[in-house]
Amino acid sequence: MDIALRPVHDSDLPVFYRQLNDPEALRMAAFTPEDPADRTGFDAHWARVRSSPGTVVRTVLGDGDVVGHAAVYGEPGEREVTYWVDRAHWGEGIATAALRGLLTEVGERPLYARVAADNAGSRRVLERCGFEVRARATAYAPARGAEIEELVLTLGG
């Protein structure tokens, strides 16, 4: 599959909303909005993300179709990566290719990532892209309604 990144278009948002409301993907991601079905909140979040001058957010395309998104956000020295790939495409290497592309575009380091400790797939993506586990923490995961263990990973620095 040919993977490409491009700026987010308005037409991508309904796809992102559908992806966010996949129950299995929500559980795996763990750290999600309190109410992912709140379309008004979703739209407000994406308006903030897209207008934030320090955020780099890209739509992930697989063979020309919208399959997810990837971003770098946060304050200098504390910037984090995040990504989401449609569950129908898990295990195809899309997240790894998308994150590598984003890391090429955003050269600043260090960068951080957080992942639910039991999300082995996402951890593998991050480690394939050079991130290393640096810490463990406990945080509230809205998608699971509980405190869970998360891993904090770092690239560079």
N, CA, C and O atoms as a GROMACS GRO file, in nm:
protein
  628
    1MET      N    1   0.085  -0.118   0.000
    1MET     CA    2   0.000   0.000   0.000
    1MET      C    3   0.090   0.124   0.000
    1MET      O    4   0.188   0.131   0.074
    2ASP      N    5   0.055   0.221  -0.082
    2ASP     CA    6   0.128   0.347  -0.089
    2ASP      C    7   0.077   0.440   0.021
    2ASP      O    8  -0.041   0.474   0.024
    3ILE      N    9   0.166   0.482   0.112
    3ILE     CA   10   0.130   0.567   0.225
    3ILE      C   11   0.180   0.709   0.199
    3ILE      O   12   0.295   0.728   0.161
    4ALA      N   13   0.093   0.807   0.220
    4ALA     CA   14   0.129   0.947   0.202
    4ALA      C   15   0.067   1.029   0.314
    4ALA      O   16  -0.034   0.990   0.373
    5LEU      N   17   0.129   1.143   0.343
    5LEU     CA   18   0.076   1.239   0.440
    5LEU      C   19   0.043   1.367   0.366
    5LEU      O   20   0.112   1.406   0.272
    6ARG      N   21  -0.064   1.432   0.408
    6ARG     CA   22  -0.100   1.563   0.354
    6ARG      C   23  -0.173   1.642   0.461
    6ARG      O   24  -0.218   1.585   0.560
    7PRO      N   25  -0.185   1.775   0.443
    7PRO     CA   26  -0.263   1.853   0.539
    7PRO      C   27  -0.406   1.800   0.550
    7PRO      O   28  -0.460   1.741   0.456
    8VAL      N   29  -0.466   1.823   0.666
    8VAL     CA   30  -0.604   1.779   0.691
    8VAL      C   31  -0.701   1.867   0.613
    8VAL      O   32  -0.691   1.990   0.614
    9HIS      N   33  -0.794   1.802   0.545
    9HIS     CA   34  -0.902   1.871   0.474
    9HIS      C   35  -1.030   1.856   0.554
    9HIS      O   36  -1.046   1.761   0.630
   10ASP      N   37  -1.122   1.951   0.536
   10ASP     CA   38  -1.252   1.942   0.604
   10ASP      C   39  -1.319   1.807   0.577
   10ASP      O   40  -1.384   1.751   0.666
   11SER      N   41  -1.304   1.757   0.456
   11SER     CA   42  -1.369   1.630   0.419
   11SER      C   43  -1.311   1.509   0.493
   11SER      O   44  -1.370   1.401   0.489
   12ASP      N   45  -1.196   1.526   0.559
   12ASP     CA   46  -1.137   1.416   0.636
   12ASP      C   47  -1.207   1.397   0.770
   12ASP      O   48  -1.208   1.286   0.824
   13LEU      N   49  -1.264   1.504   0.823
   13LEU     CA   50  -1.317   1.500   0.959
   13LEU      C   51  -1.426   1.396   0.981
   13LEU      O   52  -1.424   1.329   1.085
   14PRO      N   53  -1.521   1.377   0.890
   14PRO     CA   54  -1.618   1.270   0.913
   14PRO      C   55  -1.553   1.131   0.921
   14PRO      O   56  -1.600   1.044   0.996
   15VAL      N   57  -1.447   1.110   0.846
   15VAL     CA   58  -1.376   0.981   0.853
   15VAL      C   59  -1.309   0.967   0.989
   15VAL      O   60  -1.317   0.861   1.052
   16PHE      N   61  -1.242   1.074   1.037
   16PHE     CA   62  -1.179   1.070   1.168
   16PHE      C   63  -1.282   1.043   1.278
   16PHE      O   64  -1.256   0.967   1.371
   17TYR      N   65  -1.399   1.107   1.266
   17TYR     CA   66  -1.505   1.090   1.366
   17TYR      C   67  -1.551   0.944   1.369
   17TYR      O   68  -1.568   0.886   1.477
   18ARG      N   69  -1.571   0.884   1.252
   18ARG     CA   70  -1.611   0.744   1.245
   18ARG      C   71  -1.504   0.656   1.308
   18ARG      O   72  -1.536   0.564   1.384
   19GLN      N   73  -1.378   0.682   1.276
   19GLN     CA   74  -1.268   0.601   1.331
   19GLN      C   75  -1.262   0.613   1.483
   19GLN      O   76  -1.238   0.514   1.552
   20LEU      N   77  -1.284   0.733   1.534
   20LEU     CA   78  -1.278   0.757   1.678
   20LEU      C   79  -1.388   0.682   1.753
   20LEU      O   80  -1.374   0.654   1.872
   21ASN      N   81  -1.496   0.650   1.685
   21ASN     CA   82  -1.609   0.586   1.751
   21ASN      C   83  -1.616   0.435   1.730
   21ASN      O   84  -1.721   0.375   1.747
   22ASP      N   85  -1.505   0.375   1.693
   22ASP     CA   86  -1.493   0.230   1.684
   22ASP      C   87  -1.463   0.179   1.825
   22ASP      O   88  -1.356   0.209   1.878
   23PRO      N   89  -1.555   0.103   1.886
   23PRO     CA   90  -1.535   0.061   2.026
   23PRO      C   91  -1.404  -0.012   2.052
   23PRO      O   92  -1.341   0.011   2.155
   24GLU      N   93  -1.362  -0.100   1.962
   24GLU     CA   94  -1.239  -0.175   1.985
   24GLU      C   95  -1.117  -0.082   1.977
   24GLU      O   96  -1.024  -0.094   2.056
   25ALA      N   97  -1.119   0.010   1.881
   25ALA     CA   98  -1.008   0.105   1.868
   25ALA      C   99  -1.003   0.197   1.989
   25ALA      O  100  -0.894   0.229   2.038
   26LEU      N  101  -1.118   0.240   2.037
   26LEU     CA  102  -1.122   0.325   2.157
   26LEU      C  103  -1.059   0.254   2.276
   26LEU      O  104  -0.977   0.312   2.347
   27ARG      N  105  -1.097   0.128   2.298
   27ARG     CA  106  -1.044   0.056   2.412
   27ARG      C  107  -0.893   0.042   2.401
   27ARG      O  108  -0.821   0.057   2.500
   28MET      N  109  -0.844   0.014   2.281
   28MET     CA  110  -0.700  -0.003   2.263
   28MET      C  111  -0.627   0.129   2.285
   28MET      O  112  -0.524   0.132   2.353
   29ALA      N  113  -0.679   0.237   2.230
   29ALA     CA  114  -0.614   0.368   2.244
   29ALA      C  115  -0.618   0.415   2.390
   29ALA      O  116  -0.521   0.472   2.440
   30ALA      N  117  -0.728   0.390   2.457
   30ALA     CA  118  -0.747   0.418   2.600
   30ALA      C  119  -0.758   0.566   2.633
   30ALA      O  120  -0.854   0.607   2.700
   31PHE      N  121  -0.664   0.646   2.589
   31PHE     CA  122  -0.661   0.789   2.625
   31PHE      C  123  -0.731   0.869   2.516
   31PHE      O  124  -0.669   0.918   2.421
   32THR      N  125  -0.861   0.880   2.532
   32THR     CA  126  -0.949   0.938   2.431
   32THR      C  127  -1.037   1.044   2.495
   32THR      O  128  -1.031   1.064   2.616
   33PRO      N  129  -1.118   1.114   2.416
   33PRO     CA  130  -1.213   1.209   2.478
   33PRO      C  131  -1.308   1.136   2.572
   33PRO      O  132  -1.337   1.017   2.555
   34GLU      N  133  -1.357   1.207   2.670
   34GLU     CA  134  -1.454   1.149   2.764
   34GLU      C  135  -1.575   1.093   2.689
   34GLU      O  136  -1.622   0.983   2.718
   35ASP      N  137  -1.626   1.170   2.592
   35ASP     CA  138  -1.742   1.129   2.515
   35ASP      C  139  -1.709   1.139   2.366
   35ASP      O  140  -1.734   1.243   2.305
   36PRO      N  141  -1.654   1.034   2.308
   36PRO     CA  142  -1.614   1.040   2.167
   36PRO      C  143  -1.732   1.064   2.072
   36PRO      O  144  -1.712   1.111   1.960
   37ALA      N  145  -1.853   1.032   2.116
   37ALA     CA  146  -1.971   1.052   2.031
   37ALA      C  147  -2.018   1.197   2.029
   37ALA      O  148  -2.108   1.231   1.951
   38ASP      N  149  -1.961   1.283   2.112
   38ASP     CA  150  -1.998   1.425   2.116
   38ASP      C  151  -1.941   1.495   1.992
   38ASP      O  152  -1.825   1.536   1.991
   39ARG      N  153  -2.023   1.507   1.889
   39ARG     CA  154  -1.976   1.565   1.763
   39ARG      C  155  -1.938   1.711   1.779
   39ARG      O  156  -1.843   1.757   1.715
   40THR      N  157  -2.009   1.785   1.862
   40THR     CA  158  -1.975   1.926   1.884
   40THR      C  159  -1.837   1.937   1.947
   40THR      O  160  -1.756   2.021   1.906
   41GLY      N  161  -1.809   1.854   2.047
   41GLY     CA  162  -1.677   1.852   2.110
   41GLY      C  163  -1.569   1.808   2.012
   41GLY      O  164  -1.460   1.865   2.011
   42PHE      N  165  -1.599   1.709   1.931
   42PHE     CA  166  -1.505   1.662   1.829
   42PHE      C  167  -1.470   1.775   1.732
   42PHE      O  168  -1.353   1.799   1.703
   43ASP      N  169  -1.573   1.844   1.683
   43ASP     CA  170  -1.549   1.953   1.588
   43ASP      C  171  -1.469   2.066   1.652
   43ASP      O  172  -1.382   2.124   1.588
   44ALA      N  173  -1.499   2.099   1.778
   44ALA     CA  174  -1.426   2.205   1.849
   44ALA      C  175  -1.279   2.163   1.867
   44ALA      O  176  -1.188   2.244   1.849
   45HIS      N  177  -1.256   2.037   1.903
   45HIS     CA  178  -1.119   1.986   1.919
   45HIS      C  179  -1.041   2.002   1.789
   45HIS      O  180  -0.930   2.054   1.789
   46TRP      N  181  -1.099   1.957   1.678
   46TRP     CA  182  -1.027   1.964   1.551
   46TRP      C  183  -1.008   2.108   1.503
   46TRP      O  184  -0.909   2.138   1.437
   47ALA      N  185  -1.101   2.196   1.536
   47ALA     CA  186  -1.081   2.338   1.501
   47ALA      C  187  -0.960   2.393   1.577
   47ALA      O  188  -0.880   2.467   1.520
   48ARG      N  189  -0.947   2.357   1.706
   48ARG     CA  190  -0.832   2.402   1.785
   48ARG      C  191  -0.702   2.343   1.731
   48ARG      O  192  -0.603   2.414   1.715
   49VAL      N  193  -0.704   2.213   1.704
   49VAL     CA  194  -0.583   2.145   1.654
   49VAL      C  195  -0.537   2.208   1.524
   49VAL      O  196  -0.418   2.238   1.507
   50ARG      N  197  -0.629   2.230   1.432
   50ARG     CA  198  -0.593   2.280   1.300
   50ARG      C  199  -0.551   2.426   1.302
   50ARG      O  200  -0.481   2.472   1.211
   51SER      N  201  -0.592   2.500   1.403
   51SER     CA  202  -0.555   2.642   1.408
   51SER      C  203  -0.436   2.670   1.500
   51SER      O  204  -0.388   2.783   1.507
   52SER      N  205  -0.388   2.568   1.569
   52SER     CA  206  -0.275   2.586   1.660
   52SER      C  207  -0.146   2.602   1.581
   52SER      O  208  -0.109   2.512   1.505
   53PRO      N  209  -0.076   2.714   1.597
   53PRO     CA  210   0.044   2.738   1.516
   53PRO      C  211   0.157   2.638   1.541
   53PRO      O  212   0.239   2.617   1.452
   54GLY      N  213   0.165   2.578   1.657
   54GLY     CA  214   0.274   2.487   1.686
   54GLY      C  215   0.245   2.342   1.652
   54GLY      O  216   0.334   2.257   1.664
   55THR      N  217   0.124   2.312   1.611
   55THR     CA  218   0.085   2.174   1.584
   55THR      C  219   0.107   2.141   1.437
   55THR      O  220   0.071   2.218   1.348
   56VAL      N  221   0.165   2.025   1.413
   56VAL     CA  222   0.178   1.972   1.277
   56VAL      C  223   0.087   1.851   1.272
   56VAL      O  224   0.114   1.750   1.337
   57VAL      N  225  -0.021   1.860   1.195
   57VAL     CA  226  -0.116   1.749   1.186
   57VAL      C  227  -0.135   1.713   1.039
   57VAL      O  228  -0.150   1.800   0.954
   58ARG      N  229  -0.134   1.584   1.013
   58ARG     CA  230  -0.143   1.534   0.877
   58ARG      C  231  -0.245   1.422   0.868
   58ARG      O  232  -0.261   1.340   0.959
   59THR      N  233  -0.314   1.420   0.755
   59THR     CA  234  -0.400   1.308   0.720
   59THR      C  235  -0.312   1.199   0.662
   59THR      O  236  -0.222   1.226   0.582
   60VAL      N  237  -0.337   1.076   0.703
   60VAL     CA  238  -0.265   0.960   0.649
   60VAL      C  239  -0.351   0.900   0.538
   60VAL      O  240  -0.467   0.865   0.558
   61LEU      N  241  -0.290   0.889   0.421
   61LEU     CA  242  -0.358   0.829   0.306
   61LEU      C  243  -0.295   0.694   0.276
   61LEU      O  244  -0.173   0.680   0.278
   62GLY      N  245  -0.378   0.596   0.249
   62GLY     CA  246  -0.333   0.465   0.202
   62GLY      C  247  -0.392   0.442   0.065
   62GLY      O  248  -0.514   0.429   0.050
   63ASP      N  249  -0.307   0.436  -0.034
   63ASP     CA  250  -0.352   0.427  -0.174
   63ASP      C  251  -0.457   0.533  -0.206
   63ASP      O  252  -0.554   0.508  -0.278
   64GLY      N  253  -0.437   0.652  -0.151
   64GLY     CA  254  -0.524   0.766  -0.180
   64GLY      C  255  -0.645   0.779  -0.090
   64GLY      O  256  -0.713   0.882  -0.095
   65ASP      N  257  -0.675   0.678  -0.009
   65ASP     CA  258  -0.790   0.684   0.082
   65ASP      C  259  -0.747   0.730   0.220
   65ASP      O  260  -0.636   0.699   0.264
   66VAL      N  261  -0.834   0.803   0.289
   66VAL     CA  262  -0.806   0.848   0.425
   66VAL      C  263  -0.812   0.727   0.518
   66VAL      O  264  -0.916   0.663   0.532
   67VAL      N  265  -0.698   0.698   0.582
   67VAL     CA  266  -0.692   0.583   0.674
   67VAL      C  267  -0.654   0.624   0.816
   67VAL      O  268  -0.647   0.538   0.905
   68GLY      N  269  -0.629   0.754   0.840
   68GLY     CA  270  -0.595   0.798   0.974
   68GLY      C  271  -0.534   0.936   0.975
   68GLY      O  272  -0.545   1.012   0.879
   69HIS      N  273  -0.469   0.967   1.086
   69HIS     CA  274  -0.402   1.096   1.102
   69HIS      C  275  -0.283   1.080   1.195
   69HIS      O  276  -0.275   0.984   1.272
   70ALA      N  277  -0.192   1.175   1.187
   70ALA     CA  278  -0.072   1.176   1.272
   70ALA      C  279  -0.039   1.321   1.303
   70ALA      O  280  -0.061   1.409   1.220
   71ALA      N  281   0.015   1.346   1.422
   71ALA     CA  282   0.043   1.484   1.462
   71ALA      C  283   0.158   1.492   1.561
   71ALA      O  284   0.191   1.396   1.630
   72VAL      N  285   0.218   1.611   1.564
   72VAL     CA  286   0.312   1.651   1.668
   72VAL      C  287   0.252   1.777   1.729
   72VAL      O  288   0.212   1.869   1.657
   73TYR      N  289   0.245   1.781   1.862
   73TYR     CA  290   0.183   1.895   1.930
   73TYR      C  291   0.254   1.920   2.061
   73TYR      O  292   0.334   1.839   2.107
   74GLY      N  293   0.225   2.036   2.121
   74GLY     CA  294   0.276   2.067   2.253
   74GLY      C  295   0.380   2.177   2.252
   74GLY      O  296   0.415   2.231   2.147
   75GLU      N  297   0.426   2.208   2.370
   75GLU     CA  298   0.525   2.314   2.389
   75GLU      C  299   0.665   2.265   2.353
   75GLU      O  300   0.694   2.146   2.368
   76PRO      N  301   0.752   2.355   2.305
   76PRO     CA  302   0.890   2.315   2.274
   76PRO      C  303   0.954   2.245   2.394
   76PRO      O  304   0.938   2.287   2.509
   77GLY      N  305   1.027   2.138   2.365
   77GLY     CA  306   1.090   2.060   2.470
   77GLY      C  307   1.000   1.956   2.533
   77GLY      O  308   1.046   1.868   2.606
   78GLU      N  309   0.869   1.966   2.506
   78GLU     CA  310   0.771   1.872   2.562
   78GLU      C  311   0.679   1.818   2.454
   78GLU      O  312   0.572   1.764   2.485
   79ARG      N  313   0.717   1.831   2.328
   79ARG     CA  314   0.628   1.796   2.218
   79ARG      C  315   0.607   1.646   2.210
   79ARG      O  316   0.698   1.566   2.232
   80GLU      N  317   0.484   1.609   2.177
   80GLU     CA  318   0.444   1.470   2.169
   80GLU      C  319   0.395   1.434   2.030
   80GLU      O  320   0.350   1.520   1.955
   81VAL      N  321   0.404   1.307   1.998
   81VAL     CA  322   0.344   1.255   1.876
   81VAL      C  323   0.217   1.180   1.911
   81VAL      O  324   0.203   1.126   2.021
   82THR      N  325   0.126   1.179   1.818
   82THR     CA  326   0.004   1.100   1.830
   82THR      C  327  -0.033   1.053   1.690
   82THR      O  328   0.002   1.117   1.590
   83TYR      N  329  -0.104   0.944   1.682
   83TYR     CA  330  -0.150   0.895   1.553
   83TYR      C  331  -0.269   0.805   1.574
   83TYR      O  332  -0.292   0.753   1.683
   84TRP      N  333  -0.346   0.786   1.468
   84TRP     CA  334  -0.462   0.700   1.470
   84TRP      C  335  -0.475   0.639   1.332
   84TRP      O  336  -0.472   0.711   1.232
   85VAL      N  337  -0.488   0.509   1.326
   85VAL     CA  338  -0.510   0.439   1.199
   85VAL      C  339  -0.638   0.357   1.212
   85VAL      O  340  -0.661   0.290   1.313
   86ASP      N  341  -0.720   0.363   1.110
   86ASP     CA  342  -0.845   0.288   1.106
   86ASP      C  343  -0.816   0.141   1.138
   86ASP      O  344  -0.724   0.082   1.083
   87ARG      N  345  -0.896   0.083   1.228
   87ARG     CA  346  -0.874  -0.055   1.272
   87ARG      C  347  -0.874  -0.153   1.155
   87ARG      O  348  -0.807  -0.256   1.162
   88ALA      N  349  -0.946  -0.123   1.049
   88ALA     CA  350  -0.947  -0.212   0.932
   88ALA      C  351  -0.808  -0.227   0.870
   88ALA      O  352  -0.784  -0.318   0.790
   89HIS      N  353  -0.716  -0.136   0.907
   89HIS     CA  354  -0.581  -0.137   0.849
   89HIS      C  355  -0.471  -0.164   0.952
   89HIS      O  356  -0.353  -0.147   0.922
   90TRP      N  357  -0.508  -0.207   1.072
   90TRP     CA  358  -0.407  -0.241   1.171
   90TRP      C  359  -0.322  -0.357   1.119
   90TRP      O  360  -0.372  -0.445   1.050
   91GLY      N  361  -0.196  -0.354   1.153
   91GLY     CA  362  -0.106  -0.462   1.118
   91GLY      C  363  -0.052  -0.455   0.976
   91GLY      O  364   0.018  -0.547   0.932
   92GLU      N  365  -0.081  -0.348   0.904
   92GLU     CA  366  -0.035  -0.334   0.765
   92GLU      C  367   0.089  -0.246   0.752
   92GLU      O  368   0.137  -0.222   0.641
   93GLY      N  369   0.140  -0.196   0.864
   93GLY     CA  370   0.258  -0.109   0.859
   93GLY      C  371   0.227   0.036   0.831
   93GLY      O  372   0.318   0.117   0.813
   94ILE      N  373   0.100   0.071   0.827
   94ILE     CA  374   0.061   0.208   0.793
   94ILE      C  375   0.103   0.305   0.902
   94ILE      O  376   0.158   0.411   0.871
   95ALA      N  377   0.078   0.273   1.028
   95ALA     CA  378   0.114   0.364   1.137
   95ALA      C  379   0.264   0.388   1.140
   95ALA      O  380   0.308   0.502   1.159
   96THR      N  381   0.343   0.283   1.120
   96THR     CA  382   0.488   0.299   1.120
   96THR      C  383   0.532   0.389   1.005
   96THR      O  384   0.613   0.480   1.025
   97ALA      N  385   0.480   0.365   0.886
   97ALA     CA  386   0.517   0.447   0.770
   97ALA      C  387   0.473   0.592   0.790
   97ALA      O  388   0.548   0.684   0.757
   98ALA      N  389   0.354   0.612   0.843
   98ALA     CA  390   0.304   0.748   0.864
   98ALA      C  391   0.388   0.821   0.969
   98ALA      O  392   0.425   0.937   0.949
   99LEU      N  393   0.419   0.753   1.079
   99LEU     CA  394   0.499   0.817   1.183
   99LEU      C  395   0.639   0.848   1.131
   99LEU      O  396   0.693   0.955   1.161
  100ARG      N  397   0.699   0.758   1.056
  100ARG     CA  398   0.831   0.786   0.997
  100ARG      C  399   0.825   0.910   0.908
  100ARG      O  400   0.914   0.995   0.912
  101GLY      N  401   0.721   0.920   0.828
  101GLY     CA  402   0.705   1.038   0.743
  101GLY      C  403   0.690   1.165   0.822
  101GLY      O  404   0.749   1.268   0.788
  102LEU      N  405   0.612   1.159   0.929
  102LEU     CA  406   0.593   1.277   1.014
  102LEU      C  407   0.724   1.316   1.082
  102LEU      O  408   0.756   1.434   1.093
  103LEU      N  409   0.800   1.217   1.128
  103LEU     CA  410   0.927   1.244   1.195
  103LEU      C  411   1.030   1.304   1.100
  103LEU      O  412   1.116   1.380   1.142
  104THR      N  413   1.021   1.270   0.973
  104THR     CA  414   1.108   1.331   0.873
  104THR      C  415   1.070   1.477   0.853
  104THR      O  416   1.157   1.563   0.838
  105GLU      N  417   0.942   1.504   0.854
  105GLU     CA  418   0.893   1.641   0.836
  105GLU      C  419   0.923   1.728   0.957
  105GLU      O  420   0.957   1.846   0.943
  106VAL      N  421   0.911   1.673   1.076
  106VAL     CA  422   0.932   1.747   1.201
  106VAL      C  423   1.064   1.698   1.260
  106VAL      O  424   1.068   1.592   1.323
  107GLY      N  425   1.170   1.773   1.239
  107GLY     CA  426   1.303   1.729   1.279
  107GLY      C  427   1.341   1.759   1.423
  107GLY      O  428   1.445   1.712   1.469
  108GLU      N  429   1.260   1.834   1.494
  108GLU     CA  430   1.299   1.871   1.631
  108GLU      C  431   1.298   1.749   1.724
  108GLU      O  432   1.218   1.656   1.707
  109ARG      N  433   1.386   1.752   1.820
  109ARG     CA  434   1.397   1.647   1.921
  109ARG      C  435   1.429   1.715   2.053
  109ARG      O  436   1.490   1.822   2.051
  110PRO      N  437   1.394   1.662   2.164
  110PRO     CA  438   1.328   1.533   2.180
  110PRO      C  439   1.180   1.542   2.146
  110PRO      O  440   1.120   1.650   2.146
  111LEU      N  441   1.122   1.426   2.117
  111LEU     CA  442   0.978   1.410   2.104
  111LEU      C  443   0.936   1.299   2.199
  111LEU      O  444   1.014   1.208   2.228
  112TYR      N  445   0.815   1.307   2.246
  112TYR     CA  446   0.763   1.211   2.342
  112TYR      C  447   0.640   1.143   2.286
  112TYR      O  448   0.577   1.192   2.192
  113ALA      N  449   0.606   1.029   2.344
  113ALA     CA  450   0.484   0.957   2.311
  113ALA      C  451   0.437   0.886   2.437
  113ALA      O  452   0.517   0.850   2.523
  114ARG      N  453   0.308   0.868   2.445
  114ARG     CA  454   0.249   0.795   2.556
  114ARG      C  455   0.159   0.687   2.497
  114ARG      O  456   0.089   0.710   2.398
  115VAL      N  457   0.162   0.570   2.560
  115VAL     CA  458   0.082   0.459   2.510
  115VAL      C  459   0.037   0.374   2.627
  115VAL      O  460   0.110   0.357   2.725
  116ALA      N  461  -0.084   0.322   2.617
  116ALA     CA  462  -0.130   0.227   2.718
  116ALA      C  463  -0.030   0.111   2.722
  116ALA      O  464   0.010   0.060   2.617
  117ALA      N  465   0.010   0.070   2.840
  117ALA     CA  466   0.113  -0.032   2.855
  117ALA      C  467   0.075  -0.163   2.786
  117ALA      O  468   0.163  -0.238   2.744
  118ASP      N  469  -0.054  -0.192   2.774
  118ASP     CA  470  -0.097  -0.316   2.710
  118ASP      C  471  -0.123  -0.301   2.560
  118ASP      O  472  -0.171  -0.395   2.497
  119ASN      N  473  -0.093  -0.185   2.503
  119ASN     CA  474  -0.112  -0.162   2.360
  119ASN      C  475   0.018  -0.198   2.286
  119ASN      O  476   0.094  -0.110   2.246
  120ALA      N  477   0.040  -0.329   2.271
  120ALA     CA  478   0.166  -0.377   2.213
  120ALA      C  479   0.186  -0.329   2.070
  120ALA      O  480   0.300  -0.301   2.031
  121GLY      N  481   0.080  -0.318   1.993
  121GLY     CA  482   0.094  -0.274   1.855
  121GLY      C  483   0.147  -0.133   1.845
  121GLY      O  484   0.238  -0.105   1.767
  122SER      N  485   0.090  -0.044   1.922
  122SER     CA  486   0.135   0.096   1.919
  122SER      C  487   0.276   0.109   1.974
  122SER      O  488   0.356   0.188   1.924
  123ARG      N  489   0.306   0.032   2.076
  123ARG     CA  490   0.443   0.035   2.130
  123ARG      C  491   0.543  -0.009   2.022
  123ARG      O  492   0.649   0.052   2.008
  124ARG      N  493   0.510  -0.114   1.948
  124ARG     CA  494   0.598  -0.160   1.840
  124ARG      C  495   0.618  -0.052   1.734
  124ARG      O  496   0.730  -0.032   1.687
  125VAL      N  497   0.511   0.019   1.698
  125VAL     CA  498   0.521   0.128   1.600
  125VAL      C  499   0.622   0.231   1.650
  125VAL      O  500   0.712   0.270   1.576
  126LEU      N  501   0.606   0.273   1.773
  126LEU     CA  502   0.695   0.376   1.829
  126LEU      C  503   0.839   0.327   1.835
  126LEU      O  504   0.931   0.400   1.798
  127GLU      N  505   0.860   0.205   1.880
  127GLU     CA  506   0.997   0.152   1.889
  127GLU      C  507   1.060   0.136   1.751
  127GLU      O  508   1.180   0.158   1.735
  128ARG      N  509   0.983   0.096   1.652
  128ARG     CA  510   1.036   0.086   1.515
  128ARG      C  511   1.079   0.222   1.462
  128ARG      O  512   1.165   0.231   1.374
  129CYS      N  513   1.020   0.327   1.515
  129CYS     CA  514   1.053   0.464   1.472
  129CYS      C  515   1.160   0.527   1.561
  129CYS      O  516   1.190   0.646   1.547
  130GLY      N  517   1.219   0.448   1.651
  130GLY     CA  518   1.331   0.496   1.732
  130GLY      C  519   1.297   0.543   1.872
  130GLY      O  520   1.387   0.583   1.946
  131PHE      N  521   1.171   0.540   1.911
  131PHE     CA  522   1.133   0.580   2.047
  131PHE      C  523   1.176   0.470   2.145
  131PHE      O  524   1.175   0.352   2.112
  132GLU      N  525   1.213   0.513   2.265
  132GLU     CA  526   1.251   0.420   2.370
  132GLU      C  527   1.168   0.447   2.494
  132GLU      O  528   1.140   0.562   2.528
  133VAL      N  529   1.128   0.339   2.562
  133VAL     CA  530   1.052   0.353   2.687
  133VAL      C  531   1.144   0.415   2.791
  133VAL      O  532   1.254   0.364   2.816
  134ARG      N  533   1.100   0.524   2.851
  134ARG     CA  534   1.180   0.595   2.952
  134ARG      C  535   1.114   0.596   3.089
  134ARG      O  536   1.182   0.614   3.191
  135ALA      N  537   0.982   0.576   3.092
  135ALA     CA  538   0.913   0.582   3.221
  135ALA      C  539   0.779   0.509   3.212
  135ALA      O  540   0.727   0.482   3.103
  136ARG      N  541   0.728   0.478   3.328
  136ARG     CA  542   0.593   0.422   3.342
  136ARG      C  543   0.516   0.516   3.433
  136ARG      O  544   0.571   0.576   3.526
  137ALA      N  545   0.389   0.529   3.406
  137ALA     CA  546   0.304   0.616   3.486
  137ALA      C  547   0.165   0.554   3.494
  137ALA      O  548   0.135   0.459   3.423
  138THR      N  549   0.084   0.608   3.580
  138THR     CA  550  -0.056   0.569   3.588
  138THR      C  551  -0.138   0.692   3.555
  138THR      O  552  -0.114   0.801   3.606
  139ALA      N  553  -0.237   0.672   3.468
  139ALA     CA  554  -0.320   0.784   3.427
  139ALA      C  555  -0.462   0.733   3.401
  139ALA      O  556  -0.483   0.615   3.374
  140TYR      N  557  -0.557   0.825   3.411
  140TYR     CA  558  -0.696   0.790   3.385
  140TYR      C  559  -0.718   0.776   3.235
  140TYR      O  560  -0.683   0.866   3.158
  141ALA      N  561  -0.774   0.664   3.194
  141ALA     CA  562  -0.804   0.635   3.053
  141ALA      C  563  -0.955   0.642   3.033
  141ALA      O  564  -1.026   0.548   3.069
  142PRO      N  565  -1.006   0.751   2.976
  142PRO     CA  566  -1.151   0.765   2.960
  142PRO      C  567  -1.217   0.650   2.885
  142PRO      O  568  -1.328   0.610   2.919
  143ALA      N  569  -1.151   0.595   2.784
  143ALA     CA  570  -1.213   0.487   2.707
  143ALA      C  571  -1.230   0.359   2.788
  143ALA      O  572  -1.308   0.272   2.752
  144ARG      N  573  -1.156   0.349   2.897
  144ARG     CA  574  -1.167   0.230   2.982
  144ARG      C  575  -1.232   0.261   3.117
  144ARG      O  576  -1.264   0.171   3.194
  145GLY      N  577  -1.252   0.390   3.144
  145GLY     CA  578  -1.316   0.430   3.269
  145GLY      C  579  -1.238   0.393   3.392
  145GLY      O  580  -1.296   0.367   3.498
  146ALA      N  581  -1.104   0.390   3.380
  146ALA     CA  582  -1.020   0.348   3.492
  146ALA      C  583  -0.880   0.405   3.478
  146ALA      O  584  -0.839   0.450   3.371
  147GLU      N  585  -0.807   0.401   3.590
  147GLU     CA  586  -0.664   0.432   3.588
  147GLU      C  587  -0.593   0.311   3.529
  147GLU      O  588  -0.620   0.197   3.568
  148ILE      N  589  -0.501   0.336   3.436
  148ILE     CA  590  -0.424   0.226   3.378
  148ILE      C  591  -0.278   0.266   3.372
  148ILE      O  592  -0.243   0.384   3.387
  149GLU      N  593  -0.194   0.167   3.349
  149GLU     CA  594  -0.052   0.194   3.334
  149GLU      C  595  -0.026   0.242   3.191
  149GLU      O  596  -0.079   0.186   3.094
  150GLU      N  597   0.055   0.347   3.180
  150GLU     CA  598   0.097   0.394   3.049
  150GLU      C  599   0.249   0.400   3.044
  150GLU      O  600   0.316   0.415   3.146
  151LEU      N  601   0.301   0.387   2.923
  151LEU     CA  602   0.443   0.399   2.900
  151LEU      C  603   0.472   0.536   2.840
  151LEU      O  604   0.396   0.585   2.756
  152VAL      N  605   0.580   0.597   2.884
  152VAL     CA  606   0.625   0.724   2.828
  152VAL      C  607   0.751   0.693   2.749
  152VAL      O  608   0.848   0.640   2.803
  153LEU      N  609   0.750   0.726   2.621
  153LEU     CA  610   0.861   0.697   2.531
  153LEU      C  611   0.921   0.827   2.482
  153LEU      O  612   0.853   0.929   2.473
  154THR      N  613   1.051   0.823   2.449
  154THR     CA  614   1.123   0.941   2.404
  154THR      C  615   1.202   0.908   2.277
  154THR      O  616   1.256   0.799   2.262
  155LEU      N  617   1.207   1.005   2.188
  155LEU     CA  618   1.291   0.999   2.070
  155LEU      C  619   1.389   1.114   2.078
  155LEU      O  620   1.348   1.230   2.077
  156GLY      N  621   1.518   1.083   2.085
  156GLY     CA  622   1.619   1.188   2.096
  156GLY      C  623   1.625   1.246   2.235
  156GLY      O  624   1.549   1.209   2.324
  157GLY      N  625   1.719   1.341   2.251
  157GLY     CA  626   1.729   1.410   2.380
  157GLY      C  627   1.786   1.324   2.483
  157GLY      O  628   1.801   1.367   2.597
   0.00000   0.00000   0.00000
